[in-house]
Amino acid sequence: MTFRMDLNWRGREAARRSEEASRRGLQKAAEHVLGVAQQRVPLEEGVLQDSGRTVVDTTALTAGVTFDTVYARIQHEDLTFRHAPGRTAKYVEGPLTEEAARCRGIIGAEIRWAHLR
């Protein structure tokens, strides 16, 4: 019995799909961290919470979460401030560290899904 198998290697296509999926996954992961951070950001009037944004560099494949108010950095860094229950300083740093595994999972799922299509 003879067995024959033809293999058509599409490495460039696989690389392109992986890169596009990495971008999508990175955006989704950043949005996930933003959502967690917005649940912890010190809340007085909601201005700080509403200023949260994701920043994704699709060329360097890096992402970040930013809050853009005059007092965002002070609220993030000063551990002596008192906050409402569930609200805290380090409202970006904490979720980023705590959600790292989930973010890797989000990105990995996007890459796997890209190769199943």
C-alpha positions in Angstrom: 0.0 0.0 0.0 1.3 3.4 -1.0 0.4 6.6 0.8 0.9 9.9 -0.9 0.6 13.3 0.7 0.8 16.7 -0.9 1.8 19.6 1.3 1.2 23.1 0.3 3.2 25.4 2.8 1.7 28.8 3.2 4.1 30.3 5.6 3.5 33.9 4.5 -0.2 33.6 4.9 0.2 32.0 8.3 2.5 34.8 9.4 0.1 37.5 8.1 -2.9 35.9 9.9 -0.9 35.6 13.1 0.1 39.3 13.0 -3.4 40.5 12.3 -4.7 38.3 15.1 -2.1 39.6 17.4 -3.2 43.2 16.7 -6.9 42.2 17.4 -6.0 40.3 20.5 -3.8 43.1 21.8 -6.7 45.6 21.3 -9.1 43.2 23.1 -6.7 42.6 25.9 -6.1 46.4 26.4 -9.9 46.9 26.5 -10.2 44.2 29.1 -7.6 45.9 31.3 -9.4 49.2 30.8 -12.7 47.7 31.9 -11.2 46.3 35.1 -9.3 49.6 35.8 -12.5 51.6 35.3 -14.2 49.6 38.0 -11.4 50.5 40.4 -10.6 54.1 39.5 -11.3 56.6 42.3 -14.8 57.9 41.7 -16.0 61.3 42.6 -17.8 62.6 39.6 -16.8 60.1 37.0 -14.6 62.4 35.1 -11.4 60.3 35.7 -13.3 57.1 35.0 -14.6 58.5 31.7 -11.2 59.6 30.6 -9.8 56.1 30.3 -8.6 55.0 26.8 -6.6 52.2 25.2 -3.5 53.0 23.2 -2.3 50.3 20.7 0.8 50.5 18.6 0.1 48.0 15.8 3.6 48.3 14.4 5.4 47.6 17.6 2.6 45.3 18.9 2.4 47.1 22.2 -0.6 48.4 24.1 -1.4 50.6 27.1 -4.2 51.9 29.2 -4.3 55.6 30.0 -6.4 58.0 32.0 -6.2 61.6 30.9 -7.1 64.1 33.6 -5.0 66.6 35.5 -5.1 64.5 38.6 -4.9 61.0 37.1 -1.3 60.4 38.0 -1.7 61.8 41.6 -4.8 59.5 42.2 -2.9 56.5 40.8 0.3 57.0 42.7 -0.7 58.5 46.1 -1.4 55.5 48.4 -2.5 57.8 51.3 -5.8 59.0 49.7 -9.0 57.4 50.9 -11.3 56.0 48.4 -14.8 54.5 48.3 -15.0 50.7 48.7 -13.6 48.9 45.7 -11.9 52.0 44.4 -8.2 52.4 44.9 -4.9 53.9 43.9 -2.8 51.9 41.4 -6.1 51.4 39.5 -4.1 50.6 36.2 -1.1 48.9 37.6 -3.1 46.5 39.7 -5.4 45.2 36.9 -2.5 45.1 34.5 -0.5 42.8 36.8 -3.5 40.7 38.0 -5.0 40.3 34.5 -1.8 39.4 32.7 -2.6 35.7 32.3 -6.1 36.5 31.0 -4.6 39.0 28.5 -2.2 36.4 27.2 -5.2 34.1 26.9 -7.2 36.7 24.9 -4.3 37.3 22.5 -3.6 33.5 22.1 -7.3 32.8 21.4 -7.3 35.4 18.7 -4.2 33.8 17.1 -5.6 30.3 17.3 -8.9 31.4 15.9 -7.2 33.1 13.0 -5.7 29.7 11.9 -9.0 27.8 12.2 -10.7 29.9 9.6 
